[in-house]
Amino acid sequence: MGKSVPRLTRPYDPEELDRLVRDRGAVILEQAYSPQDCETFLRQVDEFLAEHPEEADYAAGSVLGYFQGSTTSTLHSLVGRIDCAPKMVLQSDIVGCARRVLSPLSETVLLTIAEYMAREPGAHRQELHCDTYSWRHVPGGENPIALTVMAAMSDFTAANGATWVVLDSHGGPPDAAPPDWSEAVQAEMSQGDALLFRADLFHAGGANTTASDVRRIFSMGFQVAWLRQVENSTLSVPPAKAAELPPELRELLGYSHELVLGLYKGGHPANALKQA
Ligand SMILES: O=C(O)CCC(=O)C(=O)O
């Protein structure tokens, strides 16, 4: 049995937070979101899906939907479609940690993805994997290139499939074999807690062995700005919509540049917003 995931309570100590993420690979921030934030998020996602039933079909048939399987429902591109998504993404302790921990390798930080996942009864345990797979040509190392967040919008329990993580399993070559399951531990969390981990840490969604307890997740990622994002944010949040969002969120979506990467007509991509 592996070691349990370190936990921090409010007010989180930024140095301890960064150390745990960088050196141990994962940490749980207790009550990163209030119960009210979680309920608002779930209500808005449910309302959106009820009004747009075609979205569930699209998600189920998508690249990520195929990976997740039929016992997981997802909704992507939350920013611009779900009213509270900006607040959820801009959780300042999490974004602050991402900026600091990614700063050795990038001056700018991007949002990799912001998604909703519901893991239903019958969901299988995933294989241990790293979220850096799509960037597997980047060598591993001491400094992370991306972080992943799994925030519990409903309680994560051992029975409903709380995320498994293998502490200290990060930093190896991208094609490293997964560690043994005996080293993995489950991140059981109450509604509002958030698991923050290096994207090169081995982890997996657990099996949901309950009869009716759907595990509901708000998941997002942050990355160095010189890698391509999973979610094509400037398509899902085009300039006219981005113009209405907080500047920090626009930057995270990609209306920003890292040196000469991401320029718009040779200049700052924010110039596209002025014309929108
Ligand atoms: O379900 C979880 O808690 C983790 C999900 C995950 O790692 C994935 O879908 O890639």
Ligand as a Chemical Component Dictionary entry (heavy atoms), coordinates in Angstrom:
data_LIG
# 
_chem_comp.id                   LIG 
_chem_comp.type                 NON-POLYMER 
_chem_comp.pdbx_formal_charge   0 
_chem_comp.three_letter_code    LIG 
# 
loop_
_chem_comp_atom.comp_id 
_chem_comp_atom.atom_id 
_chem_comp_atom.alt_atom_id 
_chem_comp_atom.type_symbol 
_chem_comp_atom.charge 
_chem_comp_atom.model_Cartn_x 
_chem_comp_atom.model_Cartn_y 
_chem_comp_atom.model_Cartn_z 
_chem_comp_atom.pdbx_ordinal 
LIG O1 O1 O 0 -11.413 9.839  -12.785 1  
LIG C1 C1 C 0 -10.440 10.323 -12.246 2  
LIG O2 O2 O 0 -10.417 10.622 -11.056 3  
LIG C2 C2 C 0 -9.165  10.544 -13.057 4  
LIG C3 C3 C 0 -9.461  10.671 -14.521 5  
LIG C4 C4 C 0 -8.261  10.603 -15.392 6  
LIG O3 O3 O 0 -7.141  10.504 -14.968 7  
LIG C5 C5 C 0 -8.444  10.681 -16.842 8  
LIG O4 O4 O 0 -9.589  10.645 -17.312 9  
LIG O5 O5 O 0 -7.426  10.756 -17.572 10 
# 
loop_
_chem_comp_bond.comp_id 
_chem_comp_bond.atom_id_1 
_chem_comp_bond.atom_id_2 
_chem_comp_bond.value_order 
_chem_comp_bond.pdbx_ordinal 
LIG O1 C1 DOUB 1 
LIG C1 O2 SING 2 
LIG C1 C2 SING 3 
LIG C2 C3 SING 4 
LIG C3 C4 SING 5 
LIG C4 O3 DOUB 6 
LIG C4 C5 SING 7 
LIG C5 O4 DOUB 8 
LIG C5 O5 SING 9 
# 
